[in-house]
Amino acid sequence: MKKRVDKVVVLWTANTEMFLLPQIDTLDDLKQRVERSSSLPSSVLFCLAAIEEGVLYLNGSPQNTFHPGVVEYAK
């Protein structure tokens, strides 16, 4: 899709999903959870995919998607 349009935006709008505690505090913690196939909220997985694809991710829902480790990954 990125080849066909000027900008791609992932808009997350689900209204409920699992609440993740403890939060993902570091990039290492995030990588370990992904490598172990730990249970992660869908919003976090879509956010990671958007980061990896270099597209904008907007969270339009009350989920706790932006854990410190996810923000660190985005940077």
PDB file with one MODEL, atoms N, CA, C and O in Angstrom:
MODEL        1
ATOM      1  N   MET A   1       0.820  -1.187   0.000  1.00  0.00           N
ATOM      2  CA  MET A   1       0.000   0.000   0.000  1.00  0.00           C
ATOM      3  C   MET A   1       0.870   1.259   0.000  1.00  0.00           C
ATOM      4  O   MET A   1       0.513   2.263  -0.616  1.00  0.00           O
ATOM      5  N   LYS A   2       2.016   1.204   0.694  1.00  0.00           N
ATOM      6  CA  LYS A   2       2.873   2.388   0.770  1.00  0.00           C
ATOM      7  C   LYS A   2       3.352   2.833  -0.603  1.00  0.00           C
ATOM      8  O   LYS A   2       3.650   4.012  -0.797  1.00  0.00           O
ATOM      9  N   LYS A   3       3.430   1.918  -1.553  1.00  0.00           N
ATOM     10  CA  LYS A   3       3.865   2.271  -2.903  1.00  0.00           C
ATOM     11  C   LYS A   3       2.756   2.957  -3.698  1.00  0.00           C
ATOM     12  O   LYS A   3       3.026   3.618  -4.700  1.00  0.00           O
ATOM     13  N   ARG A   4       1.512   2.801  -3.252  1.00  0.00           N
ATOM     14  CA  ARG A   4       0.371   3.307  -4.022  1.00  0.00           C
ATOM     15  C   ARG A   4      -0.176   4.634  -3.524  1.00  0.00           C
ATOM     16  O   ARG A   4      -0.920   5.302  -4.242  1.00  0.00           O
ATOM     17  N   VAL A   5       0.181   5.028  -2.301  1.00  0.00           N
ATOM     18  CA  VAL A   5      -0.361   6.259  -1.720  1.00  0.00           C
ATOM     19  C   VAL A   5       0.764   7.098  -1.124  1.00  0.00           C
ATOM     20  O   VAL A   5       1.875   6.611  -0.920  1.00  0.00           O
ATOM     21  N   ASP A   6       0.466   8.351  -0.850  1.00  0.00           N
ATOM     22  CA  ASP A   6       1.471   9.250  -0.282  1.00  0.00           C
ATOM     23  C   ASP A   6       1.733   8.985   1.196  1.00  0.00           C
ATOM     24  O   ASP A   6       2.858   9.155   1.666  1.00  0.00           O
ATOM     25  N   LYS A   7       0.700   8.569   1.933  1.00  0.00           N
ATOM     26  CA  LYS A   7       0.847   8.359   3.362  1.00  0.00           C
ATOM     27  C   LYS A   7      -0.075   7.239   3.820  1.00  0.00           C
ATOM     28  O   LYS A   7      -1.215   7.130   3.368  1.00  0.00           O
ATOM     29  N   VAL A   8       0.432   6.413   4.721  1.00  0.00           N
ATOM     30  CA  VAL A   8      -0.367   5.350   5.317  1.00  0.00           C
ATOM     31  C   VAL A   8      -0.513   5.663   6.800  1.00  0.00           C
ATOM     32  O   VAL A   8       0.466   5.987   7.473  1.00  0.00           O
ATOM     33  N   VAL A   9      -1.734   5.566   7.303  1.00  0.00           N
ATOM     34  CA  VAL A   9      -2.018   5.799   8.710  1.00  0.00           C
ATOM     35  C   VAL A   9      -2.770   4.582   9.247  1.00  0.00           C
ATOM     36  O   VAL A   9      -3.771   4.155   8.672  1.00  0.00           O
ATOM     37  N   VAL A  10      -2.281   4.036  10.344  1.00  0.00           N
ATOM     38  CA  VAL A  10      -2.976   2.951  11.033  1.00  0.00           C
ATOM     39  C   VAL A  10      -3.759   3.600  12.168  1.00  0.00           C
ATOM     40  O   VAL A  10      -3.172   4.209  13.063  1.00  0.00           O
ATOM     41  N   LEU A  11      -5.068   3.472  12.131  1.00  0.00           N
ATOM     42  CA  LEU A  11      -5.932   4.051  13.161  1.00  0.00           C
ATOM     43  C   LEU A  11      -6.542   2.924  13.979  1.00  0.00           C
ATOM     44  O   LEU A  11      -7.360   2.154  13.475  1.00  0.00           O
ATOM     45  N   TRP A  12      -6.141   2.828  15.243  1.00  0.00           N
ATOM     46  CA  TRP A  12      -6.659   1.788  16.133  1.00  0.00           C
ATOM     47  C   TRP A  12      -7.912   2.318  16.808  1.00  0.00           C
ATOM     48  O   TRP A  12      -7.865   3.353  17.473  1.00  0.00           O
ATOM     49  N   THR A  13      -9.045   1.615  16.646  1.00  0.00           N
ATOM     50  CA  THR A  13     -10.309   2.104  17.196  1.00  0.00           C
ATOM     51  C   THR A  13     -11.080   1.061  17.995  1.00  0.00           C
ATOM     52  O   THR A  13     -12.251   1.276  18.308  1.00  0.00           O
ATOM     53  N   ALA A  14     -10.462  -0.046  18.329  1.00  0.00           N
ATOM     54  CA  ALA A  14     -11.166  -1.060  19.130  1.00  0.00           C
ATOM     55  C   ALA A  14     -11.508  -0.479  20.498  1.00  0.00           C
ATOM     56  O   ALA A  14     -10.767   0.350  21.027  1.00  0.00           O
ATOM     57  N   ASN A  15     -12.613  -0.909  21.060  1.00  0.00           N
ATOM     58  CA  ASN A  15     -13.007  -0.304  22.329  1.00  0.00           C
ATOM     59  C   ASN A  15     -12.641  -1.139  23.547  1.00  0.00           C
ATOM     60  O   ASN A  15     -12.634  -0.610  24.659  1.00  0.00           O
ATOM     61  N   THR A  16     -12.340  -2.413  23.384  1.00  0.00           N
ATOM     62  CA  THR A  16     -11.918  -3.218  24.533  1.00  0.00           C
ATOM     63  C   THR A  16     -10.843  -4.204  24.110  1.00  0.00           C
ATOM     64  O   THR A  16     -10.831  -4.692  22.980  1.00  0.00           O
ATOM     65  N   GLU A  17      -9.955  -4.483  25.027  1.00  0.00           N
ATOM     66  CA  GLU A  17      -8.951  -5.524  24.850  1.00  0.00           C
ATOM     67  C   GLU A  17      -8.309  -5.769  26.205  1.00  0.00           C
ATOM     68  O   GLU A  17      -8.602  -5.062  27.170  1.00  0.00           O
ATOM     69  N   MET A  18      -7.452  -6.747  26.282  1.00  0.00           N
ATOM     70  CA  MET A  18      -6.802  -7.062  27.552  1.00  0.00           C
ATOM     71  C   MET A  18      -5.985  -5.869  28.042  1.00  0.00           C
ATOM     72  O   MET A  18      -5.371  -5.157  27.248  1.00  0.00           O
ATOM     73  N   PHE A  19      -5.986  -5.662  29.341  1.00  0.00           N
ATOM     74  CA  PHE A  19      -5.170  -4.616  29.947  1.00  0.00           C
ATOM     75  C   PHE A  19      -3.874  -5.268  30.381  1.00  0.00           C
ATOM     76  O   PHE A  19      -3.890  -6.261  31.109  1.00  0.00           O
ATOM     77  N   LEU A  20      -2.751  -4.721  29.943  1.00  0.00           N
ATOM     78  CA  LEU A  20      -1.464  -5.354  30.177  1.00  0.00           C
ATOM     79  C   LEU A  20      -0.747  -4.759  31.376  1.00  0.00           C
ATOM     80  O   LEU A  20      -0.367  -3.588  31.375  1.00  0.00           O
ATOM     81  N   LEU A  21      -0.571  -5.580  32.390  1.00  0.00           N
ATOM     82  CA  LEU A  21       0.253  -5.234  33.550  1.00  0.00           C
ATOM     83  C   LEU A  21       1.110  -6.448  33.871  1.00  0.00           C
ATOM     84  O   LEU A  21       0.599  -7.564  33.777  1.00  0.00           O
ATOM     85  N   PRO A  22       2.368  -6.311  34.240  1.00  0.00           N
ATOM     86  CA  PRO A  22       3.051  -5.023  34.334  1.00  0.00           C
ATOM     87  C   PRO A  22       3.315  -4.464  32.946  1.00  0.00           C
ATOM     88  O   PRO A  22       3.370  -5.195  31.957  1.00  0.00           O
ATOM     89  N   GLN A  23       3.474  -3.164  32.901  1.00  0.00           N
ATOM     90  CA  GLN A  23       3.695  -2.535  31.603  1.00  0.00           C
ATOM     91  C   GLN A  23       5.062  -2.903  31.048  1.00  0.00           C
ATOM     92  O   GLN A  23       5.917  -3.421  31.766  1.00  0.00           O
ATOM     93  N   ILE A  24       5.257  -2.635  29.785  1.00  0.00           N
ATOM     94  CA  ILE A  24       6.519  -2.922  29.104  1.00  0.00           C
ATOM     95  C   ILE A  24       7.426  -1.718  29.342  1.00  0.00           C
ATOM     96  O   ILE A  24       7.259  -0.671  28.717  1.00  0.00           O
ATOM     97  N   ASP A  25       8.383  -1.876  30.247  1.00  0.00           N
ATOM     98  CA  ASP A  25       9.181  -0.735  30.680  1.00  0.00           C
ATOM     99  C   ASP A  25      10.379  -0.404  29.806  1.00  0.00           C
ATOM    100  O   ASP A  25      10.786   0.755  29.730  1.00  0.00           O
ATOM    101  N   THR A  26      10.948  -1.404  29.147  1.00  0.00           N
ATOM    102  CA  THR A  26      12.169  -1.168  28.377  1.00  0.00           C
ATOM    103  C   THR A  26      12.076  -1.835  27.013  1.00  0.00           C
ATOM    104  O   THR A  26      11.217  -2.684  26.775  1.00  0.00           O
ATOM    105  N   LEU A  27      12.966  -1.440  26.134  1.00  0.00           N
ATOM    106  CA  LEU A  27      13.030  -2.050  24.814  1.00  0.00           C
ATOM    107  C   LEU A  27      13.425  -3.524  24.929  1.00  0.00           C
ATOM    108  O   LEU A  27      12.906  -4.364  24.193  1.00  0.00           O
ATOM    109  N   ASP A  28      14.330  -3.836  25.839  1.00  0.00           N
ATOM    110  CA  ASP A  28      14.716  -5.242  26.041  1.00  0.00           C
ATOM    111  C   ASP A  28      13.525  -6.082  26.504  1.00  0.00           C
ATOM    112  O   ASP A  28      13.338  -7.210  26.048  1.00  0.00           O
ATOM    113  N   ASP A  29      12.729  -5.528  27.405  1.00  0.00           N
ATOM    114  CA  ASP A  29      11.527  -6.222  27.881  1.00  0.00           C
ATOM    115  C   ASP A  29      10.579  -6.481  26.713  1.00  0.00           C
ATOM    116  O   ASP A  29      10.035  -7.578  26.584  1.00  0.00           O
ATOM    117  N   LEU A  30      10.382  -5.478  25.868  1.00  0.00           N
ATOM    118  CA  LEU A  30       9.514  -5.624  24.692  1.00  0.00           C
ATOM    119  C   LEU A  30      10.024  -6.734  23.781  1.00  0.00           C
ATOM    120  O   LEU A  30       9.260  -7.610  23.377  1.00  0.00           O
ATOM    121  N   LYS A  31      11.307  -6.697  23.460  1.00  0.00           N
ATOM    122  CA  LYS A  31      11.880  -7.702  22.563  1.00  0.00           C
ATOM    123  C   LYS A  31      11.750  -9.105  23.142  1.00  0.00           C
ATOM    124  O   LYS A  31      11.450 -10.050  22.413  1.00  0.00           O
ATOM    125  N   GLN A  32      11.973  -9.251  24.448  1.00  0.00           N
ATOM    126  CA  GLN A  32      11.839 -10.563  25.084  1.00  0.00           C
ATOM    127  C   GLN A  32      10.405 -11.072  25.021  1.00  0.00           C
ATOM    128  O   GLN A  32      10.173 -12.254  24.766  1.00  0.00           O
ATOM    129  N   ARG A  33       9.448 -10.188  25.251  1.00  0.00           N
ATOM    130  CA  ARG A  33       8.040 -10.608  25.205  1.00  0.00           C
ATOM    131  C   ARG A  33       7.655 -11.055  23.801  1.00  0.00           C
ATOM    132  O   ARG A  33       6.932 -12.038  23.639  1.00  0.00           O
ATOM    133  N   VAL A  34       8.133 -10.342  22.788  1.00  0.00           N
ATOM    134  CA  VAL A  34       7.830 -10.723  21.403  1.00  0.00           C
ATOM    135  C   VAL A  34       8.504 -12.044  21.067  1.00  0.00           C
ATOM    136  O   VAL A  34       7.875 -12.922  20.476  1.00  0.00           O
ATOM    137  N   GLU A  35       9.780 -12.203  21.433  1.00  0.00           N
ATOM    138  CA  GLU A  35      10.514 -13.441  21.136  1.00  0.00           C
ATOM    139  C   GLU A  35       9.891 -14.654  21.818  1.00  0.00           C
ATOM    140  O   GLU A  35       9.898 -15.751  21.259  1.00  0.00           O
ATOM    141  N   ARG A  36       9.348 -14.464  23.031  1.00  0.00           N
ATOM    142  CA  ARG A  36       8.719 -15.571  23.778  1.00  0.00           C
ATOM    143  C   ARG A  36       7.271 -15.795  23.355  1.00  0.00           C
ATOM    144  O   ARG A  36       6.607 -16.698  23.865  1.00  0.00           O
ATOM    145  N   SER A  37       6.781 -14.978  22.426  1.00  0.00           N
ATOM    146  CA  SER A  37       5.370 -15.038  22.006  1.00  0.00           C
ATOM    147  C   SER A  37       4.442 -14.860  23.200  1.00  0.00           C
ATOM    148  O   SER A  37       3.417 -15.532  23.313  1.00  0.00           O
ATOM    149  N   SER A  38       4.819 -13.941  24.089  1.00  0.00           N
ATOM    150  CA  SER A  38       3.976 -13.639  25.249  1.00  0.00           C
ATOM    151  C   SER A  38       2.660 -13.039  24.776  1.00  0.00           C
ATOM    152  O   SER A  38       2.579 -12.455  23.696  1.00  0.00           O
ATOM    153  N   SER A  39       1.651 -13.191  25.585  1.00  0.00           N
ATOM    154  CA  SER A  39       0.355 -12.606  25.272  1.00  0.00           C
ATOM    155  C   SER A  39       0.464 -11.084  25.353  1.00  0.00           C
ATOM    156  O   SER A  39       0.805 -10.531  26.398  1.00  0.00           O
ATOM    157  N   LEU A  40       0.171 -10.416  24.235  1.00  0.00           N
ATOM    158  CA  LEU A  40       0.221  -8.957  24.163  1.00  0.00           C
ATOM    159  C   LEU A  40      -1.097  -8.442  23.598  1.00  0.00           C
ATOM    160  O   LEU A  40      -1.719  -9.114  22.776  1.00  0.00           O
ATOM    161  N   PRO A  41      -1.529  -7.259  24.029  1.00  0.00           N
ATOM    162  CA  PRO A  41      -2.745  -6.688  23.475  1.00  0.00           C
ATOM    163  C   PRO A  41      -2.597  -6.454  21.962  1.00  0.00           C
ATOM    164  O   PRO A  41      -1.508  -6.158  21.470  1.00  0.00           O
ATOM    165  N   SER A  42      -3.683  -6.591  21.261  1.00  0.00           N
ATOM    166  CA  SER A  42      -3.666  -6.385  19.807  1.00  0.00           C
ATOM    167  C   SER A  42      -3.189  -4.990  19.438  1.00  0.00           C
ATOM    168  O   SER A  42      -2.484  -4.821  18.443  1.00  0.00           O
ATOM    169  N   SER A  43      -3.565  -3.988  20.227  1.00  0.00           N
ATOM    170  CA  SER A  43      -3.148  -2.619  19.915  1.00  0.00           C
ATOM    171  C   SER A  43      -1.628  -2.484  19.952  1.00  0.00           C
ATOM    172  O   SER A  43      -1.054  -1.741  19.156  1.00  0.00           O
ATOM    173  N   VAL A  44      -0.977  -3.190  20.859  1.00  0.00           N
ATOM    174  CA  VAL A  44       0.487  -3.155  20.933  1.00  0.00           C
ATOM    175  C   VAL A  44       1.079  -3.822  19.696  1.00  0.00           C
ATOM    176  O   VAL A  44       2.039  -3.311  19.119  1.00  0.00           O
ATOM    177  N   LEU A  45       0.523  -4.948  19.287  1.00  0.00           N
ATOM    178  CA  LEU A  45       1.031  -5.644  18.106  1.00  0.00           C
ATOM    179  C   LEU A  45       0.861  -4.809  16.844  1.00  0.00           C
ATOM    180  O   LEU A  45       1.772  -4.746  16.018  1.00  0.00           O
ATOM    181  N   PHE A  46      -0.297  -4.164  16.684  1.00  0.00           N
ATOM    182  CA  PHE A  46      -0.506  -3.307  15.521  1.00  0.00           C
ATOM    183  C   PHE A  46       0.418  -2.096  15.570  1.00  0.00           C
ATOM    184  O   PHE A  46       0.908  -1.650  14.532  1.00  0.00           O
ATOM    185  N   CYS A  47       0.661  -1.561  16.763  1.00  0.00           N
ATOM    186  CA  CYS A  47       1.571  -0.440  16.921  1.00  0.00           C
ATOM    187  C   CYS A  47       2.988  -0.845  16.520  1.00  0.00           C
ATOM    188  O   CYS A  47       3.670  -0.101  15.814  1.00  0.00           O
ATOM    189  N   LEU A  48       3.428  -2.007  16.961  1.00  0.00           N
ATOM    190  CA  LEU A  48       4.761  -2.495  16.591  1.00  0.00           C
ATOM    191  C   LEU A  48       4.878  -2.671  15.084  1.00  0.00           C
ATOM    192  O   LEU A  48       5.896  -2.314  14.492  1.00  0.00           O
ATOM    193  N   ALA A  49       3.847  -3.217  14.465  1.00  0.00           N
ATOM    194  CA  ALA A  49       3.857  -3.400  13.008  1.00  0.00           C
ATOM    195  C   ALA A  49       3.944  -2.053  12.296  1.00  0.00           C
ATOM    196  O   ALA A  49       4.669  -1.920  11.310  1.00  0.00           O
ATOM    197  N   ALA A  50       3.215  -1.056  12.784  1.00  0.00           N
ATOM    198  CA  ALA A  50       3.253   0.272  12.178  1.00  0.00           C
ATOM    199  C   ALA A  50       4.647   0.885  12.323  1.00  0.00           C
ATOM    200  O   ALA A  50       5.163   1.490  11.384  1.00  0.00           O
ATOM    201  N   ILE A  51       5.249   0.727  13.495  1.00  0.00           N
ATOM    202  CA  ILE A  51       6.603   1.238  13.713  1.00  0.00           C
ATOM    203  C   ILE A  51       7.572   0.584  12.733  1.00  0.00           C
ATOM    204  O   ILE A  51       8.382   1.265  12.105  1.00  0.00           O
ATOM    205  N   GLU A  52       7.485  -0.733  12.605  1.00  0.00           N
ATOM    206  CA  GLU A  52       8.394  -1.459  11.715  1.00  0.00           C
ATOM    207  C   GLU A  52       8.199  -1.083  10.252  1.00  0.00           C
ATOM    208  O   GLU A  52       9.149  -1.103   9.470  1.00  0.00           O
ATOM    209  N   GLU A  53       6.977  -0.742   9.887  1.00  0.00           N
ATOM    210  CA  GLU A  53       6.689  -0.337   8.508  1.00  0.00           C
ATOM    211  C   GLU A  53       6.938   1.151   8.276  1.00  0.00           C
ATOM    212  O   GLU A  53       6.873   1.624   7.141  1.00  0.00           O
ATOM    213  N   GLY A  54       7.220   1.878   9.336  1.00  0.00           N
ATOM    214  CA  GLY A  54       7.487   3.313   9.195  1.00  0.00           C
ATOM    215  C   GLY A  54       6.254   4.118   8.847  1.00  0.00           C
ATOM    216  O   GLY A  54       6.339   5.113   8.127  1.00  0.00           O
ATOM    217  N   VAL A  55       5.089   3.688   9.360  1.00  0.00           N
ATOM    218  CA  VAL A  55       3.849   4.412   9.102  1.00  0.00           C
ATOM    219  C   VAL A  55       3.294   4.972  10.408  1.00  0.00           C
ATOM    220  O   VAL A  55       3.633   4.504  11.495  1.00  0.00           O
ATOM    221  N   LEU A  56       2.455   5.959  10.283  1.00  0.00           N
ATOM    222  CA  LEU A  56       1.869   6.621  11.440  1.00  0.00           C
ATOM    223  C   LEU A  56       0.845   5.714  12.118  1.00  0.00           C
ATOM    224  O   LEU A  56       0.028   5.084  11.448  1.00  0.00           O
ATOM    225  N   TYR A  57       0.892   5.651  13.448  1.00  0.00           N
ATOM    226  CA  TYR A  57      -0.067   4.866  14.235  1.00  0.00           C
ATOM    227  C   TYR A  57      -0.799   5.818  15.164  1.00  0.00           C
ATOM    228  O   TYR A  57      -0.175   6.533  15.948  1.00  0.00           O
ATOM    229  N   LEU A  58      -2.112   5.827  15.078  1.00  0.00           N
ATOM    230  CA  LEU A  58      -2.941   6.651  15.960  1.00  0.00           C
ATOM    231  C   LEU A  58      -3.790   5.741  16.826  1.00  0.00           C
ATOM    232  O   LEU A  58      -4.475   4.850  16.326  1.00  0.00           O
ATOM    233  N   ASN A  59      -3.740   5.973  18.123  1.00  0.00           N
ATOM    234  CA  ASN A  59      -4.551   5.189  19.042  1.00  0.00           C
ATOM    235  C   ASN A  59      -5.799   5.988  19.371  1.00  0.00           C
ATOM    236  O   ASN A  59      -5.736   6.966  20.115  1.00  0.00           O
ATOM    237  N   GLY A  60      -6.933   5.577  18.819  1.00  0.00           N
ATOM    238  CA  GLY A  60      -8.193   6.262  19.055  1.00  0.00           C
ATOM    239  C   GLY A  60      -9.035   5.591  20.117  1.00  0.00           C
ATOM    240  O   GLY A  60     -10.253   5.768  20.150  1.00  0.00           O
ATOM    241  N   SER A  61      -8.401   4.825  20.983  1.00  0.00           N
ATOM    242  CA  SER A  61      -9.116   4.064  22.004  1.00  0.00           C
ATOM    243  C   SER A  61      -8.408   4.216  23.348  1.00  0.00           C
ATOM    244  O   SER A  61      -7.290   4.728  23.404  1.00  0.00           O
ATOM    245  N   PRO A  62      -9.050   3.776  24.427  1.00  0.00           N
ATOM    246  CA  PRO A  62      -8.471   3.958  25.759  1.00  0.00           C
ATOM    247  C   PRO A  62      -7.449   2.894  26.170  1.00  0.00           C
ATOM    248  O   PRO A  62      -7.166   2.752  27.359  1.00  0.00           O
ATOM    249  N   GLN A  63      -6.894   2.150  25.222  1.00  0.00           N
ATOM    250  CA  GLN A  63      -5.947   1.102  25.579  1.00  0.00           C
ATOM    251  C   GLN A  63      -4.631   1.686  26.085  1.00  0.00           C
ATOM    252  O   GLN A  63      -4.291   2.841  25.824  1.00  0.00           O
ATOM    253  N   ASN A  64      -3.910   0.850  26.812  1.00  0.00           N
ATOM    254  CA  ASN A  64      -2.596   1.235  27.316  1.00  0.00           C
ATOM    255  C   ASN A  64      -1.511   0.778  26.337  1.00  0.00           C
ATOM    256  O   ASN A  64      -0.646  -0.024  26.688  1.00  0.00           O
ATOM    257  N   THR A  65      -1.565   1.293  25.118  1.00  0.00           N
ATOM    258  CA  THR A  65      -0.670   0.867  24.043  1.00  0.00           C
ATOM    259  C   THR A  65       0.735   1.431  24.189  1.00  0.00           C
ATOM    260  O   THR A  65       1.716   0.738  23.920  1.00  0.00           O
ATOM    261  N   PHE A  66       0.833   2.667  24.609  1.00  0.00           N
ATOM    262  CA  PHE A  66       2.121   3.363  24.571  1.00  0.00           C
ATOM    263  C   PHE A  66       2.922   3.154  25.855  1.00  0.00           C
ATOM    264  O   PHE A  66       3.149   4.087  26.625  1.00  0.00           O
ATOM    265  N   HIS A  67       3.341   1.918  26.064  1.00  0.00           N
ATOM    266  CA  HIS A  67       4.208   1.573  27.185  1.00  0.00           C
ATOM    267  C   HIS A  67       5.575   2.211  26.946  1.00  0.00           C
ATOM    268  O   HIS A  67       5.928   2.475  25.796  1.00  0.00           O
ATOM    269  N   PRO A  68       6.347   2.463  27.988  1.00  0.00           N
ATOM    270  CA  PRO A  68       7.673   3.052  27.804  1.00  0.00           C
ATOM    271  C   PRO A  68       8.554   2.271  26.821  1.00  0.00           C
ATOM    272  O   PRO A  68       9.286   2.882  26.044  1.00  0.00           O
ATOM    273  N   GLY A  69       8.497   0.948  26.841  1.00  0.00           N
ATOM    274  CA  GLY A  69       9.293   0.141  25.921  1.00  0.00           C
ATOM    275  C   GLY A  69       8.856   0.300  24.473  1.00  0.00           C
ATOM    276  O   GLY A  69       9.689   0.254  23.568  1.00  0.00           O
ATOM    277  N   VAL A  70       7.567   0.485  24.242  1.00  0.00           N
ATOM    278  CA  VAL A  70       7.051   0.695  22.882  1.00  0.00           C
ATOM    279  C   VAL A  70       7.467   2.069  22.377  1.00  0.00           C
ATOM    280  O   VAL A  70       7.857   2.211  21.218  1.00  0.00           O
ATOM    281  N   VAL A  71       7.390   3.066  23.220  1.00  0.00           N
ATOM    282  CA  VAL A  71       7.815   4.423  22.842  1.00  0.00           C
ATOM    283  C   VAL A  71       9.306   4.431  22.529  1.00  0.00           C
ATOM    284  O   VAL A  71       9.746   5.068  21.572  1.00  0.00           O
ATOM    285  N   GLU A  72      10.083   3.714  23.347  1.00  0.00           N
ATOM    286  CA  GLU A  72      11.530   3.615  23.102  1.00  0.00           C
ATOM    287  C   GLU A  72      11.793   2.950  21.751  1.00  0.00           C
ATOM    288  O   GLU A  72      12.690   3.372  21.022  1.00  0.00           O
ATOM    289  N   TYR A  73      11.033   1.929  21.414  1.00  0.00           N
ATOM    290  CA  TYR A  73      11.171   1.249  20.132  1.00  0.00           C
ATOM    291  C   TYR A  73      10.857   2.191  18.964  1.00  0.00           C
ATOM    292  O   TYR A  73      11.529   2.155  17.933  1.00  0.00           O
ATOM    293  N   ALA A  74       9.859   3.013  19.130  1.00  0.00           N
ATOM    294  CA  ALA A  74       9.475   3.953  18.084  1.00  0.00           C
ATOM    295  C   ALA A  74      10.573   5.001  17.831  1.00  0.00           C
ATOM    296  O   ALA A  74      10.797   5.430  16.699  1.00  0.00           O
ATOM    297  N   LYS A  75      11.236   5.391  18.903  1.00  0.00           N
ATOM    298  CA  LYS A  75      12.303   6.395  18.760  1.00  0.00           C
ATOM    299  C   LYS A  75      13.476   5.822  18.005  1.00  0.00           C
ATOM    300  O   LYS A  75      14.469   6.516  17.786  1.00  0.00           O
TER     301      LYS A  75
ENDMDL
END
